[in-house]
Amino acid sequence: MNYPELLVFAIDLDGETVLQSSPQQSRLELMYQTCLAIAAAKKRTNSQHAFAIAVLKEQATLLMHPTCSLDILAAAALRLRPAEESFSSLDLSSLQLVCAQAAASAPAECRDAQGEVHVRVVLFYGRSCTVPTSLSQSPSVAVDAIYCHERPMPGVNCPQEVFTALEDHCDAMSAKAKHQAYIFECTATNVKRMATIMVWMCAHPSGRVPQQALQLTLSDLGKLAACGLQGSVAKPLLL
């Protein structure tokens, strides 16, 4: 079913996101550039999609109300700046209020035929030591997540523990919203993997394959065609 989505990009502003993901960009810049690429791809397939921005500190806060304009989205994203401190906690249940606020101010064009708004959070988390929690019992939120972290360093950080908690909470919240969550992780320097993840984040919830069926490396389509295997790669429905 080709219904429009309201994507809320929830972007981590923890002080760790100032660290470089490459010589040319910080981790925060990688996050918001990925957001803009997802938004541009979605608009090409359905002009009624709308977008909002939330920021993550100790709680999620709606920063930019929904818009169908890529220019307005880009201007807001480019103004994002990392905090000068690292936060010791993140309450993921605060996403429920963010979604309610975004839905209440959603433009008419992103509503379906019944006037409903389909809100999906695309969460970008960038802390290698702060394990997220949920202060209320698994609220109903359709949420996908990308965890962009430092390489594991025993005694210094704990990205595996962080990712496990993030995965558990996002799965629980999405299950209540009847949403098949996509939850990915990559090291902050692995830009190629981030590009692959970006493609799957465009997948419309109504046409998704299970995450375990996805191909998480970019394919050489020339080789696939030569082998007659193009149909063997699971593809999301990009709407």
C-alpha positions in Angstrom: 0.0 0.0 0.0 1.6 3.3 -1.1 0.7 5.5 1.8 2.9 8.5 2.6 5.2 8.5 5.7 6.2 11.1 8.2 9.8 10.3 8.9 11.2 11.8 12.2 15.0 11.8 12.0 16.2 11.5 15.6 19.8 12.6 15.6 22.2 12.2 18.5 23.9 15.5 19.6 26.2 13.9 22.2 29.7 15.3 22.4 31.1 12.1 21.0 29.5 13.0 17.6 32.1 15.7 17.0 34.7 13.0 16.4 35.7 12.4 12.8 34.3 9.6 10.8 36.6 10.6 7.9 39.2 13.3 7.4 36.5 15.4 5.7 33.6 15.0 8.1 32.5 14.5 11.7 30.2 11.7 12.9 27.4 14.2 13.2 27.9 15.4 9.6 27.8 11.8 8.4 24.5 11.3 10.3 22.7 14.3 8.9 24.0 13.7 5.4 22.6 10.2 5.6 19.3 11.7 6.7 19.2 14.1 3.7 20.0 11.3 1.3 17.2 9.1 2.7 14.8 12.0 2.4 15.8 12.8 -1.2 15.3 9.2 -2.2 11.9 9.0 -0.5 10.7 12.2 -2.2 11.6 10.8 -5.6 9.2 7.9 -5.0 6.4 9.7 -3.3 6.2 13.5 -3.1 3.8 13.3 -0.2 6.4 12.0 2.3 7.1 14.5 5.1 10.1 14.9 7.4 10.9 16.2 10.9 14.0 16.5 13.0 14.3 15.5 16.7 17.5 15.7 18.7 18.8 13.3 21.3 20.4 14.4 24.5 19.2 12.9 27.8 15.8 12.8 26.1 14.4 13.1 22.6 13.1 16.6 21.7 11.3 17.7 18.6 13.5 20.4 16.9 11.9 20.9 13.5 8.2 20.4 12.9 7.2 18.3 9.8 7.7 19.7 6.4 7.4 18.3 2.8 10.3 20.6 1.7 13.7 19.1 1.3 15.2 22.6 1.4 13.7 23.4 4.8 14.9 20.0 6.1 18.4 20.6 4.7 18.6 24.0 6.3 17.6 22.7 9.7 20.0 19.8 9.5 22.9 22.0 8.6 22.3 24.1 11.7 22.8 21.0 14.0 25.8 21.3 16.3 27.1 18.7 18.8 26.9 19.4 22.5 30.0 20.3 24.4 29.4 17.5 26.8 28.7 13.8 26.8 25.3 12.6 28.2 25.2 9.8 30.7 21.7 8.6 29.8 19.1 8.5 27.0 15.4 7.7 27.7 14.1 6.2 24.5 10.5 6.3 25.7 10.6 10.1 25.2 10.3 9.3 21.5 6.6 8.7 22.0 5.9 12.3 22.9 8.0 13.4 19.9 6.0 11.3 17.6 2.7 12.7 19.0 3.9 16.3 18.6 5.1 15.6 15.0 1.8 13.9 14.0 -0.2 16.7 15.5 1.5 19.3 13.2 1.8 17.1 10.1 1.0 18.7 6.8 -2.2 17.6 5.1 -0.4 16.1 2.1 1.3 13.5 4.2 -1.9 12.1 5.5 -3.5 8.9 4.1 -6.9 8.6 2.5 -8.5 8.3 6.0 -6.6 11.4 7.3 -4.2 9.4 9.4 -0.4 10.1 9.8 2.0 7.2 9.6 5.0 8.2 11.7 8.3 6.4 11.6 11.4 7.3 13.6 14.8 6.9 12.0 17.1 7.0 15.0 20.8 7.8 14.7 22.8 7.0 17.9 26.5 7.7 18.3 27.5 7.0 21.9 30.0 4.2 22.5 29.6 4.1 26.3 26.0 5.2 27.1 23.5 2.4 27.3 20.1 3.7 26.4 17.1 2.9 28.6 13.3 3.3 28.5 11.8 4.9 31.6 8.3 3.9 30.7 7.3 0.4 29.7 8.0 0.0 25.9 5.8 2.7 24.4 4.3 2.1 20.9 6.7 3.7 18.5 7.6 2.6 15.0 11.4 3.1 15.1 14.4 2.1 13.0 17.9 2.7 14.2 21.4 3.2 13.0 24.1 2.9 15.7 27.3 4.6 14.5 30.1 3.9 17.1 33.8 3.7 17.9 35.6 0.5 17.5 35.4 -1.7 20.7 38.1 -1.0 23.2 38.0 -3.2 26.3 37.9 -1.1 29.5 37.3 2.1 27.5 33.9 1.7 25.8 31.1 -0.9 25.4 29.5 -0.6 22.0 28.2 -4.2 22.0 26.3 -3.6 25.3 25.0 -0.4 23.9 23.8 -2.0 20.7 22.2 -4.9 22.5 20.1 -2.5 24.6 19.3 -0.3 21.6 18.1 -3.3 19.7 16.0 -4.7 22.5 14.2 -1.4 23.2 13.6 -0.6 19.5 12.3 -4.1 18.8 9.9 -3.8 21.8 8.6 -0.4 20.9 8.2 -1.3 17.2 6.4 -4.6 18.0 3.7 -2.6 19.9 3.4 -0.4 16.9 3.2 -3.5 14.6 6.3 -2.3 12.8 9.1 -4.5 11.5 12.1 -2.6 12.7 15.4 -2.4 10.9 18.3 -1.9 13.4 21.8 -1.6 12.1 25.3 -0.8 13.4 28.5 0.3 11.9 31.8 1.8 13.0 32.0 5.5 12.5 34.7 5.2 9.9 32.9 2.6 7.7 31.2 5.1 5.3 30.6 2.4 2.7 28.5 0.3 5.1 26.6 3.4 6.1 25.7 3.9 2.5 24.3 0.4 2.3 22.3 0.8 5.5 20.9 4.1 4.0 19.4 2.1 1.1 17.6 -0.3 3.4 16.3 2.6 5.6 14.4 3.8 2.5 12.3 0.6 2.5 8.6 1.4 3.1 7.2 -0.6 6.1 4.4 -2.0 3.9 6.9 -3.7 1.5 9.8 -4.9 3.8 11.5 -8.2 3.9 12.8 -9.4 7.3 16.1 -7.8 8.3 17.8 -11.2 8.4 17.0 -11.6 4.6 18.8 -8.4 3.6 22.1 -8.3 1.8 24.3 -6.0 3.8 27.0 -5.5 1.2 26.7 -3.6 -2.1 26.3 -6.0 -5.0 28.3 -6.0 -8.3 25.2 -6.0 -10.5 27.3 -6.8 -13.6 28.4 -10.0 -12.0 24.9 -10.9 -10.8 23.5 -10.3 -14.3 26.2 -12.5 -15.9 25.3 -15.3 -13.5 21.6 -14.8 -13.9 21.2 -14.1 -10.2 19.7 -10.7 -10.1 16.4 -12.0 -8.8 18.1 -13.7 -5.8 18.8 -10.5 -3.9 16.1 -9.4 -1.4 14.9 -6.0 -2.3 12.8 -3.6 -0.2 9.9 -1.7 -1.8 11.1 1.9 -2.1 7.9 4.1 -1.7 
